[in-house]
Amino acid sequence: MTKADIVNEVSKNTGIEKVTVQKAVEAFMETVKDSLTDGRNVYLRGFGSFIVKKRAEKTARNISRNTTIIIPEHFIPSFKPAKTFVAQVKDQVK
């Protein structure tokens, strides 16, 4: 499902114009990105959490040059679904 599909579905279910729904979806995604960029997690009860994970420094290999490189400690965005959400998906998807 794409962002356009989400906009169409929400518009159809609520009767709100697609342009308004698209602005709301864009604003939601921008707010989540801004929060994670600032190091703040986003918690949506019953859906899940958008969190920032810390990756430790590690040694990797460049196979083509046969050298080792150090990948520094860094942060990545992550999504952790709520237990009820996971249970619902497990029951429906086969």
Protein Blocks (a to p, Z undefined) as FASTA:
>chain_A
ZZklmmmmmmmmnopafklmmmmmmmmmmmmmmmmmnopacddehiaccddddddddddd
dfklopacdddddddddddddfklmmmmmmmpZZ
